[in-house]
Amino acid sequence: MKNFNPLLRIGCLVIAVIAVSILSVYPSTLILRNANYNRNSLVRGKLVSVLEGNVIFKYDDAIIQSDKATWYRKDGRAYFTGHVRITQHEQILNCDRMTYTRNNKKIVAKKNIDFFDKEEQMRVVAQQAVYFLDTKHLTLTIDPKMFQYDTARAETLTIVGETMIYNDSLQLASAEKDVRILKGLLKADCERATYDLKTDVACLREDPWIFYDIHELTGDSVDLFFIEKVLRGVAVMRNAKGFHRDVTPRDTIFTKVTGDSLYMDISDSGTIEKIWTFDNATTIYYSSETPHLANEGVGKFMVLDFIHGTTGTLTISGNAECIYFLEEEKESGRNEADGDDILIHFRDGKAHFIRLIGAVRGTYYAEKYR
């Protein structure tokens, strides 16, 4: 030690003081835990670390891993490449490249992004994303898709769109532009949608269309209600329209309903139980063989009941009016009737029995219509 160059000793001390000063004045929220290779250098007065091989950082309660990283300590920036992974509690984010910025606690991820929330059984994938670590706010912009798995029914809720946002703090997912939602018998399209994981309600806005098995619904806005990840109800608000098909061995019966709003009730087994239509309710039903003989009903309120997936009864209430056609072997004709309420029973998709209640009036026209 007697031969130790005092100038070299002083130089080492100065470098150590500079490094400590940089780290104390510009504290980083990133804490390096491991790197197989670490090269430190001063670039324009700033300490830069180049790290390779099993790079591991800690950020609060999150762990960041990658094959390589370049860490600009003073600026609080880090660039990660190769098998990048962030693990935080029950959440994992994987991607090919990632940039971390300390000032706004922001992560920009690119290419093969895969975010999985184990607790919610939800996966989000995309090719580009912005993620804020403190608020857990994730925005995806290139080919984003969201999947929520239903292991009990072996069904997956899938949501796609041009842009998607997931906020874990609010447990709210949203999608915009060319949005499509799929789950079991459900297929829905719209331009903007939100899905609340706390309430299990999906809100579809801007030209929503719902396809459920052989049923179609549309209106100004639509809400989908899930119970334990199972679709149990569909509400259509303003300019509501519904379309149903009854396929029989003989032909197909088409039923259309419209109103200011409507609600479709779905059983636990997935079949349609009822469709309620509210205010200015109308219905038209006709056979594929005789589309020119359309039966019509009008009222303030309407309930369409289904039995094993086929039309069972139709109840029209409040200034109810209907036009229906009889088709018998000996006689056929056209009926016009109105009353306080009208109850129509169906058999094989066709009106079989009609009952009018309160202030009943009617006119029958015998005619040949074939």
C-alpha positions as CSV (number, residue, x, y, z in Angstrom):
1,M,0.0,0.0,0.0
2,K,3.0,2.3,0.5
3,N,3.6,2.3,-3.3
4,F,-0.1,3.2,-4.0
5,N,-0.2,6.2,-6.3
6,P,-1.9,9.0,-4.2
7,L,-3.3,10.6,-7.4
8,L,-5.0,7.4,-8.4
9,R,-6.4,7.1,-4.9
10,I,-7.8,10.6,-5.0
11,G,-9.2,9.9,-8.5
12,C,-11.1,6.8,-7.2
13,L,-12.4,8.8,-4.3
14,V,-13.7,11.6,-6.6
15,I,-15.4,9.1,-8.9
16,A,-17.1,7.5,-5.9
17,V,-18.2,10.9,-4.6
18,I,-19.6,11.7,-8.0
19,A,-21.5,8.4,-8.2
20,V,-23.0,8.8,-4.7
21,S,-24.0,12.4,-5.5
22,I,-25.8,11.4,-8.7
23,L,-27.7,8.6,-7.0
24,S,-28.7,10.8,-4.0
25,V,-29.7,13.9,-6.0
26,Y,-31.5,11.8,-8.7
27,P,-32.9,8.9,-6.8
28,S,-34.4,6.2,-9.0
29,T,-37.4,4.1,-8.2
30,L,-35.8,1.3,-10.0
31,I,-33.6,-1.0,-7.9
32,L,-31.2,-3.3,-9.7
33,R,-31.3,-6.8,-8.2
34,N,-29.3,-8.8,-10.8
35,A,-27.4,-8.7,-14.1
36,N,-24.9,-11.2,-15.3
37,Y,-23.0,-8.3,-17.1
38,N,-22.9,-4.7,-15.9
39,R,-20.9,-1.9,-17.7
40,N,-21.1,1.6,-16.2
41,S,-20.0,4.7,-17.9
42,L,-20.4,8.5,-17.8
43,V,-22.0,9.9,-21.0
44,R,-22.1,13.7,-21.1
45,G,-21.9,13.7,-17.3
46,K,-24.6,11.1,-16.8
47,L,-24.2,7.7,-15.4
48,V,-25.4,5.0,-17.9
49,S,-25.5,1.3,-17.1
50,V,-25.6,-1.4,-19.8
51,L,-26.9,-4.6,-18.4
52,E,-27.1,-8.1,-20.0
53,G,-28.1,-11.6,-18.9
54,N,-30.9,-12.3,-16.5
55,V,-31.5,-8.6,-15.8
56,I,-33.8,-8.1,-12.8
57,F,-35.2,-4.8,-11.4
58,K,-37.5,-4.1,-8.5
59,Y,-40.0,-1.3,-8.6
60,D,-42.1,-1.0,-5.4
61,D,-43.9,-4.3,-5.4
62,A,-43.3,-5.1,-9.1
63,I,-40.4,-7.1,-10.6
64,I,-39.1,-6.3,-14.1
65,Q,-37.0,-8.8,-15.9
66,S,-35.4,-8.9,-19.4
67,D,-32.4,-10.2,-21.3
68,K,-30.9,-6.7,-21.8
69,A,-31.3,-3.2,-20.4
70,T,-29.8,0.2,-20.8
71,W,-30.4,2.3,-17.7
72,Y,-30.0,6.1,-17.8
73,R,-29.9,6.6,-14.0
74,K,-29.9,10.4,-13.8
75,D,-32.8,10.8,-16.3
76,G,-34.7,7.9,-14.7
77,R,-35.1,6.1,-18.0
78,A,-34.5,2.5,-18.8
79,Y,-34.8,0.5,-22.1
80,F,-35.5,-3.2,-21.9
81,T,-35.2,-5.8,-24.7
82,G,-35.6,-9.5,-25.0
83,H,-38.2,-11.5,-23.1
84,V,-39.4,-8.5,-21.0
85,R,-41.7,-9.4,-18.1
86,I,-43.3,-7.4,-15.3
87,T,-44.8,-9.3,-12.4
88,Q,-47.0,-7.5,-9.8
89,H,-49.1,-9.6,-7.5
90,E,-51.4,-11.7,-9.6
91,Q,-50.6,-9.8,-12.8
92,I,-48.0,-10.5,-15.5
93,L,-47.1,-8.3,-18.5
94,N,-44.9,-9.8,-21.2
95,C,-43.5,-8.1,-24.3
96,D,-40.4,-7.9,-26.6
97,R,-39.4,-4.3,-25.9
98,M,-40.2,-1.8,-23.2
99,T,-39.3,1.7,-22.1
100,Y,-39.6,2.9,-18.5
101,T,-39.8,6.6,-17.5
102,R,-39.4,7.5,-13.8
103,N,-41.0,10.9,-13.8
104,N,-44.5,9.8,-14.9
105,K,-44.0,6.1,-13.9
106,K,-44.8,5.2,-17.4
107,I,-44.1,2.1,-19.4
108,V,-44.3,1.9,-23.2
109,A,-44.3,-1.7,-24.4
110,K,-44.1,-2.9,-28.0
111,K,-44.5,-6.2,-29.9
112,N,-46.1,-9.4,-28.7
113,I,-47.7,-7.8,-25.6
114,D,-49.5,-10.3,-23.3
115,F,-51.0,-9.0,-20.0
116,F,-52.7,-11.6,-17.7
117,D,-54.6,-11.0,-14.5
118,K,-54.9,-14.3,-12.7
119,E,-57.4,-13.2,-10.1
120,E,-59.9,-11.9,-12.8
121,Q,-58.9,-14.7,-15.3
122,M,-58.4,-12.0,-17.9
123,R,-55.9,-11.7,-20.7
124,V,-55.1,-8.7,-22.9
125,V,-52.9,-9.0,-26.0
126,A,-51.7,-6.3,-28.5
127,Q,-48.6,-5.1,-30.4
128,Q,-48.3,-1.7,-28.6
129,A,-49.3,-0.5,-25.2
130,V,-48.8,2.2,-22.6
131,Y,-48.9,1.2,-19.0
132,F,-48.8,3.4,-15.8
133,L,-47.4,1.5,-12.9
134,D,-49.0,3.6,-10.1
135,T,-52.6,3.7,-11.5
136,K,-52.4,0.3,-13.4
137,H,-53.8,2.0,-16.4
138,L,-53.2,0.1,-19.7
139,T,-53.8,1.4,-23.2
140,L,-53.4,-0.9,-26.2
141,T,-53.5,0.4,-29.8
142,I,-52.3,-2.2,-32.3
143,D,-54.5,-5.3,-32.8
144,P,-55.7,-5.4,-29.2
145,K,-57.9,-8.2,-27.8
146,M,-59.3,-9.0,-24.4
147,F,-60.2,-12.4,-23.2
148,Q,-62.0,-13.3,-19.9
149,Y,-62.1,-17.0,-19.3
150,D,-65.1,-18.9,-17.8
151,T,-63.6,-22.2,-16.7
152,A,-67.0,-23.4,-15.3
153,R,-68.7,-23.2,-18.8
154,A,-65.6,-23.5,-21.0
155,E,-66.6,-20.2,-22.6
156,T,-64.5,-17.2,-23.2
157,L,-65.6,-13.6,-23.4
158,T,-63.6,-12.0,-26.2
159,I,-63.5,-8.2,-26.9
160,V,-61.6,-6.7,-29.9
161,G,-61.3,-3.2,-31.2
162,E,-58.8,-0.7,-32.7
163,T,-58.1,0.8,-29.3
164,M,-58.5,-0.8,-25.9
165,I,-58.0,0.5,-22.3
166,Y,-57.9,-1.5,-19.1
167,N,-57.8,0.2,-15.7
168,D,-57.2,-2.3,-12.9
169,S,-57.8,0.3,-10.2
170,L,-61.3,0.8,-11.5
171,Q,-61.6,-2.7,-13.0
172,L,-62.9,-1.2,-16.1
173,A,-62.1,-2.2,-19.7
174,S,-63.1,-0.3,-22.8
175,A,-62.8,-0.6,-26.6
176,E,-63.3,1.8,-29.5
177,K,-63.8,1.5,-33.3
178,D,-65.0,-1.7,-34.9
179,V,-65.6,-3.4,-31.6
180,R,-66.7,-7.0,-31.5
181,I,-67.8,-9.0,-28.4
182,L,-68.1,-12.8,-28.5
183,K,-69.2,-15.2,-25.8
184,G,-71.0,-18.5,-26.4
185,L,-74.1,-17.8,-28.4
186,L,-73.5,-14.0,-28.2
187,K,-72.0,-11.9,-30.9
188,A,-72.1,-8.1,-30.7
189,D,-70.8,-5.3,-32.8
190,C,-70.6,-1.6,-32.0
191,E,-68.2,1.4,-32.2
192,R,-67.6,1.9,-28.5
193,A,-67.9,-0.4,-25.5
194,T,-67.1,-0.6,-21.8
195,Y,-67.0,-3.6,-19.6
196,D,-67.1,-3.2,-15.8
197,L,-65.6,-6.3,-14.1
198,K,-67.1,-5.3,-10.7
199,T,-70.7,-5.2,-11.9
200,D,-70.3,-7.6,-14.9
201,V,-72.1,-5.1,-17.1
202,A,-71.0,-4.3,-20.7
203,C,-72.2,-1.1,-22.2
204,L,-72.4,-0.9,-26.1
205,R,-72.7,2.5,-27.7
206,E,-72.8,3.9,-31.3
207,D,-74.6,1.6,-33.7
208,P,-74.8,-1.5,-31.5
209,W,-76.0,-4.8,-33.0
210,I,-76.6,-7.9,-30.9
211,F,-76.8,-11.4,-32.3
212,Y,-77.8,-14.2,-29.8
213,D,-78.4,-17.6,-31.4
214,I,-81.2,-16.9,-33.9
215,H,-82.2,-13.5,-32.3
216,E,-81.1,-10.0,-33.3
217,L,-81.4,-6.8,-31.3
218,T,-80.4,-3.2,-32.1
219,G,-81.0,0.3,-30.8
220,D,-79.3,3.5,-29.9
221,S,-77.5,1.8,-26.9
222,V,-77.3,-1.7,-25.4
223,D,-76.3,-3.0,-22.0
224,L,-75.3,-6.6,-21.5
225,F,-75.8,-8.1,-18.0
226,F,-73.7,-11.0,-16.8
227,I,-74.2,-13.0,-13.6
228,E,-71.1,-15.1,-12.6
229,K,-69.8,-14.5,-16.1
230,V,-73.0,-15.8,-17.7
231,L,-75.1,-13.5,-20.0
232,R,-78.5,-13.2,-18.3
233,G,-80.0,-10.1,-19.8
234,V,-79.9,-7.6,-22.7
235,A,-81.3,-4.1,-22.4
236,V,-81.9,-1.9,-25.5
237,M,-82.5,1.8,-25.0
238,R,-84.2,4.1,-27.5
239,N,-85.3,3.0,-31.0
240,A,-85.2,-0.7,-29.9
241,K,-85.7,-3.4,-32.5
242,G,-85.7,-7.2,-32.2
243,F,-85.8,-10.0,-34.7
244,H,-86.6,-13.7,-34.0
245,R,-86.9,-16.8,-36.2
246,D,-88.9,-19.9,-35.4
247,V,-87.8,-22.7,-37.7
248,T,-90.4,-25.4,-38.1
249,P,-90.5,-28.6,-40.3
250,R,-92.9,-26.8,-42.6
251,D,-91.5,-23.3,-42.8
252,T,-89.9,-20.4,-40.9
253,I,-91.8,-17.9,-38.8
254,F,-90.3,-14.4,-38.5
255,T,-91.1,-12.1,-35.6
256,K,-90.1,-8.5,-35.4
257,V,-90.7,-6.2,-32.4
258,T,-90.0,-2.5,-32.0
259,G,-90.4,0.0,-29.2
260,D,-88.7,2.8,-27.3
261,S,-86.8,0.2,-25.3
262,L,-86.8,-3.5,-24.7
263,Y,-85.2,-6.1,-22.4
264,M,-84.4,-9.7,-23.3
265,D,-84.2,-12.2,-20.4
266,I,-81.9,-15.2,-20.7
267,S,-82.2,-18.4,-18.6
268,D,-79.2,-20.0,-16.8
269,S,-79.2,-22.6,-19.6
270,G,-78.7,-19.9,-22.2
271,T,-82.2,-20.0,-23.8
272,I,-84.4,-16.9,-24.3
273,E,-87.2,-16.7,-21.7
274,K,-88.9,-13.4,-22.4
275,I,-88.6,-10.2,-24.4
276,W,-90.3,-7.1,-22.9
277,T,-91.0,-4.1,-25.2
278,F,-91.8,-0.8,-23.6
279,D,-93.7,2.3,-25.0
280,N,-94.9,2.4,-28.6
281,A,-94.5,-1.4,-28.8
282,T,-95.2,-3.0,-32.1
283,T,-94.8,-6.5,-33.5
284,I,-95.0,-8.1,-36.9
285,Y,-94.9,-11.9,-37.5
286,Y,-95.2,-13.8,-40.7
287,S,-94.4,-17.1,-42.4
288,S,-91.7,-17.5,-45.0
289,E,-94.4,-19.2,-47.2
290,T,-96.8,-16.2,-46.9
291,P,-94.8,-13.0,-46.2
292,H,-97.7,-10.9,-47.6
293,L,-99.9,-12.1,-44.7
294,A,-98.2,-10.3,-41.9
295,N,-99.9,-10.4,-38.5
296,E,-99.5,-7.1,-36.6
297,G,-99.8,-6.0,-33.0
298,V,-99.6,-2.6,-31.4
299,G,-99.7,-1.5,-27.7
300,K,-98.0,0.5,-25.0
301,F,-96.4,-2.6,-23.5
302,M,-95.6,-6.1,-24.9
303,V,-94.2,-9.4,-23.6
304,L,-93.1,-12.2,-25.8
305,D,-92.7,-15.5,-24.0
306,F,-90.6,-18.4,-25.3
307,I,-90.9,-22.1,-24.6
308,H,-87.8,-24.2,-25.2
309,G,-86.5,-21.5,-27.5
310,T,-89.7,-21.1,-29.6
311,T,-92.4,-18.5,-29.4
312,G,-95.0,-19.4,-26.8
313,T,-97.3,-16.4,-26.1
314,L,-97.5,-12.7,-26.9
315,T,-99.2,-10.3,-24.5
316,I,-100.0,-6.8,-25.7
317,S,-101.2,-4.3,-23.1
318,G,-102.5,-0.7,-23.2
319,N,-104.7,0.3,-26.1
320,A,-103.9,-3.0,-27.8
321,E,-104.6,-3.5,-31.5
322,C,-103.9,-6.5,-33.7
323,I,-104.4,-7.7,-37.3
324,Y,-104.2,-11.5,-37.7
325,F,-105.0,-14.0,-40.4
326,L,-106.8,-17.3,-39.9
327,E,-105.9,-20.3,-41.9
328,E,-108.4,-23.1,-41.6
329,E,-109.4,-26.0,-43.9
330,K,-112.9,-24.7,-44.4
331,E,-112.5,-21.0,-43.9
332,S,-109.8,-18.4,-43.9
333,G,-109.9,-14.7,-43.3
334,R,-108.5,-11.5,-41.8
335,N,-109.3,-10.2,-38.3
336,E,-108.9,-6.7,-37.0
337,A,-109.4,-6.4,-33.2
338,D,-108.6,-4.0,-30.3
339,G,-109.0,-4.0,-26.6
340,D,-107.2,-3.2,-23.3
341,D,-105.1,-6.4,-23.6
342,I,-104.5,-9.0,-26.2
343,L,-103.1,-12.5,-25.5
344,I,-101.9,-14.6,-28.4
345,H,-100.9,-18.3,-28.0
346,F,-98.6,-19.7,-30.7
347,R,-98.2,-23.3,-32.0
348,D,-95.4,-24.1,-34.3
349,G,-94.6,-20.5,-34.5
350,K,-98.1,-19.5,-35.7
351,A,-101.0,-17.8,-33.8
352,H,-103.2,-20.6,-32.5
353,F,-105.5,-18.9,-30.0
354,I,-106.2,-15.2,-29.5
355,R,-107.9,-13.7,-26.4
356,L,-109.0,-10.1,-26.1
357,I,-109.7,-8.5,-22.7
358,G,-111.5,-5.2,-21.9
359,A,-113.4,-2.9,-24.3
360,V,-113.2,-5.4,-27.0
361,R,-114.0,-4.6,-30.6
362,G,-113.3,-6.6,-33.7
363,T,-114.1,-7.1,-37.4
364,Y,-113.7,-10.3,-39.4
365,Y,-113.2,-10.4,-43.2
366,A,-113.6,-13.8,-44.8
367,E,-111.5,-14.1,-47.8
368,K,-109.2,-16.3,-49.9
369,Y,-105.7,-15.1,-49.6
370,R,-103.7,-18.0,-51.1
